[in-house]
Structure formats: C-alpha cells, structure tokens
C-alpha cells in the first residue's frame, strides 16, 4: 500500500511510570486513540486516597483528559478494560464506569488480577476511542 504514513500524536499525564517504563498515556493514530492502562495517580505521583470508586474516578479523569488532549471526548470511547484486585469492588467500579462512559456505552471488560503496578492500587483502566 502506498500513501502518507499515519501521523502519531501522543499525550502524557505526568505519571512517574511513563518515563521510567518508556510509554505515554495515550497515542492517536488517524482517528483512533489508545489509552494505556491508567492507575489512580495524583499530580504529585501519590496514589489517589479512598476506595476503589475514588480510584476508578481518578483513572477515568486521567483517561478522558488524555483523549481530550488528542481531540476526542468521552463519547468517542468504544472499548474499556477494568482491572481490579478485589472482585468485591466490581459494583463500585462499574458504577463509576457508567458515570463517565455510560453515554458512549463502550464494549467493556472487567477482570480480576493478582496485583497492579502501585501496591495500593485497587483498579487500573484502559480505553480506546474512535473519533468520528
């Protein structure tokens, strides 16, 4: 195939993991935005305090900010993945997901995991958006 190569744009969130592990919060290629697994990190690098719902809200805020930085919105989200360290948190995290992405109604996965990067993280969320 010929044609111009796809232009890649990147968004960062200031997470200490981005530089340390060599990634960015989100990448846009053409009309698609892929947001990396996003943990509950505050601007100072600390973990968001509170339970799974508070941490999930912080993850969603960071995800939406990255998507907006790249020209999209929460309404453009077509896929999410929610990783939880405690299955008992599924209703709380699901309610937060509905608050932030309920209008878009993306395909979504929620799965239990043994651990996440931050030892006090209860949730990590990924997202993908397609800008129409």
C-alpha positions as CSV (number, residue, x, y, z in Angstrom):
1,X,0.0,0.0,0.0
2,X,1.2,3.5,-0.7
3,X,0.3,6.8,0.7
4,X,1.4,9.0,3.5
5,X,2.4,7.4,6.8
6,X,0.0,7.7,9.7
7,X,0.7,10.6,12.0
8,X,1.2,9.7,15.6
9,X,0.3,12.1,18.3
10,X,1.0,11.4,22.0
11,X,-0.4,12.6,25.3
12,X,1.3,12.3,28.6
13,X,-0.2,12.6,32.1
14,X,2.9,13.2,34.2
15,X,2.8,9.7,35.7
16,X,6.2,8.7,37.1
17,X,5.8,5.3,35.3
18,X,5.7,6.9,31.9
19,X,9.4,7.9,31.8
20,X,10.5,5.0,33.9
21,X,8.8,2.4,31.8
22,X,9.1,4.1,28.4
23,X,5.5,4.8,27.4
24,X,2.9,7.6,27.2
25,X,-0.6,7.9,28.5
26,X,-2.2,7.8,25.0
27,X,-1.4,7.6,21.4
28,X,-3.5,8.8,18.5
29,X,-3.1,7.3,15.0
30,X,-5.5,8.7,12.5
31,X,-9.0,8.5,14.1
32,X,-8.0,6.0,16.8
33,X,-6.9,6.8,20.3
34,X,-5.4,4.1,22.5
35,X,-5.1,4.9,26.2
36,X,-2.6,2.8,28.3
37,X,-3.6,1.2,31.5
38,X,-4.2,4.1,33.8
39,X,-3.8,3.8,37.5
40,X,-5.1,6.2,40.2
41,X,-2.1,8.6,40.3
42,X,-2.4,12.2,41.7
43,X,-0.4,15.1,40.2
44,X,2.3,14.6,42.9
45,X,2.7,10.9,42.0
46,X,0.9,9.6,45.1
47,X,-1.9,7.1,44.8
48,X,-5.5,8.5,45.0
49,X,-6.8,8.0,48.5
50,X,-10.0,6.3,49.2
51,X,-11.6,3.1,48.0
52,X,-12.0,1.5,44.6
53,X,-14.7,4.0,43.5
54,X,-12.5,7.0,44.2
55,X,-9.5,5.4,42.5
56,X,-11.6,4.4,39.4
57,X,-12.9,8.0,39.2
58,X,-9.3,9.3,39.1
59,X,-8.4,6.7,36.4
60,X,-11.4,7.9,34.3
61,X,-10.5,11.5,34.7
62,X,-7.0,10.9,33.5
63,X,-8.2,8.8,30.6
64,X,-10.7,11.5,29.5
65,X,-8.1,14.2,29.8
66,X,-5.7,12.2,27.5
67,X,-8.5,11.6,25.0
68,X,-9.4,15.3,25.0
69,X,-5.7,16.3,24.6
70,X,-5.8,14.3,21.4
71,X,-9.0,15.7,20.0
72,X,-11.6,13.3,21.3
73,X,-14.1,13.1,24.1
74,X,-15.6,10.5,26.5
75,X,-18.4,10.0,23.9
76,X,-15.8,8.6,21.5
77,X,-14.8,5.7,23.8
78,X,-15.5,2.4,22.1
79,X,-13.6,-0.1,24.4
80,X,-12.6,-0.2,28.1
81,X,-10.8,-2.7,30.3
82,X,-11.1,-2.5,34.1
83,X,-8.6,-4.5,36.2
84,X,-9.5,-5.0,39.8
85,X,-7.5,-6.5,42.7
86,X,-10.7,-7.4,44.6
87,X,-13.8,-8.8,43.0
88,X,-15.8,-7.2,45.8
89,X,-15.2,-3.8,44.2
90,X,-16.9,-4.7,40.9
91,X,-20.2,-2.9,41.6
92,X,-18.5,0.3,42.8
93,X,-16.1,0.4,39.9
94,X,-18.9,-0.4,37.5
95,X,-21.0,2.5,38.8
96,X,-18.1,4.9,38.2
97,X,-17.6,3.5,34.7
98,X,-21.2,4.1,34.0
99,X,-20.9,7.7,35.3
100,X,-18.0,8.5,33.0
101,X,-18.7,6.3,29.9
102,X,-22.4,5.4,30.2
103,X,-23.3,7.7,27.3
104,X,-20.8,6.1,25.0
105,X,-21.7,2.5,26.2
106,X,-18.3,1.0,25.1
107,X,-17.6,-2.6,24.8
108,X,-16.1,-3.3,28.3
109,X,-14.2,-5.9,30.2
110,X,-13.8,-6.2,33.9
111,X,-11.3,-8.7,35.2
112,X,-9.6,-9.6,38.5
113,X,-5.8,-9.5,38.7
114,X,-3.4,-10.5,41.4
115,X,-1.6,-7.2,41.5
116,X,-1.1,-3.8,39.8
117,X,1.9,-1.5,39.5
118,X,1.1,0.5,42.6
119,X,0.9,-1.8,45.6
120,X,-2.0,0.3,47.0
121,X,-3.9,0.5,43.6
122,X,-7.3,-1.2,43.7
123,X,-8.1,-0.6,40.0
124,X,-6.4,0.2,36.6
125,X,-8.4,1.1,33.5
126,X,-7.6,1.1,29.8
127,X,-9.6,2.7,27.0
128,X,-9.8,3.0,23.2
129,X,-11.6,5.8,21.3
130,X,-12.5,6.3,17.7
131,X,-13.1,9.9,16.6
132,X,-16.0,10.1,14.1
